[in-house]
Amino acid sequence: MVSIVRNFRIWISDQIKLRRGNTLAKRILSINSTNRGSTGRIMTQITKLAREAGYDAYMAYARGDEPSDEKSIKIGRKVDIYWHGLVTRITGKHGFSSKRATNIFLEKVDEIKPDLIHLHNVHGYYLNIELLFGPIKRQHYRLSGRQ
């Protein structure tokens, strides 16, 4: 566990050094399919470490516990996830349903105006990637992802 936390600290240190224009990234939004399990814990820990480092850090997810604070955003509802899964099974187009949930989420992103968006997991029947990346590209948000 100690090495995982050390790796988080190194990652967050690298990410917060990214620049947007001439200013240091101060507001970070992490997006993941869940706030539980391995990837959920990673996102939660990254958010926690960013906050401890003095950054305004938000996290957004579709599955898991209800938001624990005002900077945690739940994306969509269970019915949205099930509908997205059904549409994917019928059409074979994963990531192109959940329009309502994605639009509501993007309104919250516009309110937050993050300097850096960390995409941890964008698969999982909860986001419309076409709707998600359009505004991200237009707003010139700095993106970071797990490799």
C-alpha positions as CSV (number, residue, x, y, z in Angstrom):
1,M,0.0,0.0,0.0
2,V,2.9,2.4,0.7
3,S,4.2,2.0,-2.8
4,I,0.8,2.7,-4.3
5,V,0.5,5.9,-2.3
6,R,4.0,6.9,-3.3
7,N,3.1,6.3,-6.9
8,F,-0.1,8.4,-6.5
9,R,2.0,11.3,-5.1
10,I,4.4,11.1,-8.0
11,W,1.5,11.0,-10.5
12,I,-0.4,13.9,-8.9
13,S,2.9,15.9,-8.7
14,D,3.4,15.4,-12.4
15,Q,-0.2,16.2,-13.3
16,I,-0.4,19.4,-11.3
17,K,2.7,20.7,-13.0
18,L,0.8,20.7,-16.4
19,R,0.2,24.2,-17.6
20,R,-2.8,25.7,-19.2
21,G,-1.7,29.0,-20.8
22,N,0.7,30.5,-18.3
23,T,-1.0,29.4,-15.2
24,L,-0.5,26.3,-13.1
25,A,-3.5,23.9,-13.2
26,K,-5.5,24.6,-10.0
27,R,-8.8,22.9,-10.6
28,I,-8.8,19.2,-11.4
29,L,-11.7,16.9,-12.4
30,S,-11.2,13.1,-12.4
31,I,-13.7,10.9,-14.3
32,N,-14.1,7.2,-13.7
33,S,-16.9,4.6,-14.1
34,T,-17.1,4.0,-10.3
35,N,-15.9,5.3,-7.0
36,R,-15.4,1.8,-5.6
37,G,-13.2,-1.1,-6.4
38,S,-9.6,-0.7,-7.6
39,T,-10.1,2.1,-10.2
40,G,-12.5,3.9,-7.8
41,R,-10.0,3.8,-5.0
42,I,-7.3,5.1,-7.3
43,M,-9.5,8.0,-8.5
44,T,-10.5,8.8,-4.9
45,Q,-6.9,8.7,-3.7
46,I,-5.8,11.0,-6.5
47,T,-8.5,13.5,-5.7
48,K,-7.6,13.3,-2.0
49,L,-3.9,13.9,-2.6
50,A,-4.7,16.8,-5.0
51,R,-6.8,18.4,-2.3
52,E,-4.1,17.9,0.3
53,A,-1.7,19.6,-2.1
54,G,-4.0,22.6,-2.2
55,Y,-5.8,22.0,-5.4
56,D,-9.5,22.3,-6.0
57,A,-10.2,18.7,-7.0
58,Y,-13.5,17.1,-8.1
59,M,-14.4,13.6,-9.0
60,A,-17.2,12.2,-11.2
61,Y,-18.4,8.7,-11.5
62,A,-21.5,6.7,-12.5
63,R,-21.5,3.7,-10.2
64,G,-21.0,3.4,-6.5
65,D,-21.8,5.3,-3.4
66,E,-23.7,8.5,-3.4
67,P,-21.5,11.6,-3.5
68,S,-19.8,12.1,-0.1
69,D,-19.3,15.9,-0.6
70,E,-20.2,18.8,-2.8
71,K,-17.1,18.1,-5.1
72,S,-18.2,14.5,-5.9
73,I,-20.5,14.2,-8.9
74,K,-22.6,11.2,-9.7
75,I,-23.1,10.8,-13.5
76,G,-26.6,9.6,-14.5
77,R,-28.8,7.0,-12.9
78,K,-29.0,3.2,-12.9
79,V,-31.6,3.3,-15.6
80,D,-29.3,5.3,-17.8
81,I,-26.6,2.7,-17.4
82,Y,-29.0,-0.2,-18.2
83,W,-30.4,1.7,-21.2
84,H,-26.9,2.4,-22.5
85,G,-25.9,-1.3,-22.1
86,L,-29.1,-2.4,-24.0
87,V,-28.5,0.1,-26.8
88,T,-24.9,-1.1,-27.0
89,R,-25.9,-4.7,-27.3
90,I,-28.4,-4.0,-30.0
91,T,-26.3,-1.5,-32.1
92,G,-22.8,-2.5,-31.2
93,K,-22.0,1.2,-30.7
94,H,-20.5,1.4,-27.2
95,G,-20.1,4.9,-25.8
96,F,-22.8,6.6,-28.0
97,S,-25.9,6.4,-25.7
98,S,-26.4,8.2,-22.3
99,K,-27.0,11.5,-24.0
100,R,-29.2,12.9,-21.2
101,A,-26.7,11.9,-18.4
102,T,-23.8,13.3,-20.4
103,N,-25.5,16.6,-21.1
104,I,-26.4,17.0,-17.4
105,F,-22.8,16.2,-16.5
106,L,-21.4,18.6,-19.0
107,E,-23.4,21.4,-17.4
108,K,-21.7,20.7,-14.2
109,V,-18.3,20.6,-15.9
110,D,-19.1,24.1,-17.3
111,E,-19.8,25.3,-13.8
112,I,-16.5,23.8,-12.5
113,K,-14.4,25.0,-15.4
114,P,-11.5,22.6,-14.6
115,D,-7.9,23.3,-15.7
116,L,-7.2,19.6,-16.0
117,I,-9.5,16.7,-16.7
118,H,-8.2,13.3,-15.7
119,L,-9.9,10.5,-17.7
120,H,-9.5,7.3,-15.8
121,N,-12.2,5.1,-17.3
122,V,-14.7,6.4,-19.8
123,H,-16.1,3.0,-20.7
124,G,-18.8,1.4,-18.7
125,Y,-22.2,2.4,-20.3
126,Y,-22.4,5.9,-18.6
127,L,-21.0,8.5,-21.0
128,N,-21.6,9.5,-24.6
129,I,-18.1,10.0,-25.8
130,E,-19.1,12.1,-28.8
131,L,-21.0,14.6,-26.5
132,L,-18.2,14.5,-23.9
133,F,-15.3,15.3,-26.2
134,G,-16.9,18.0,-28.3
135,P,-17.1,20.6,-25.4
136,I,-13.8,19.4,-24.0
137,K,-12.1,20.1,-27.3
138,R,-13.9,23.5,-27.8
139,Q,-13.0,24.7,-24.2
140,H,-9.3,23.6,-24.7
141,Y,-9.3,21.7,-21.4
142,R,-6.0,20.0,-20.6
143,L,-6.6,16.2,-20.6
144,S,-4.7,13.5,-18.7
145,G,-5.3,9.8,-18.9
146,R,-4.3,6.6,-17.4
147,Q,-2.0,4.6,-19.7
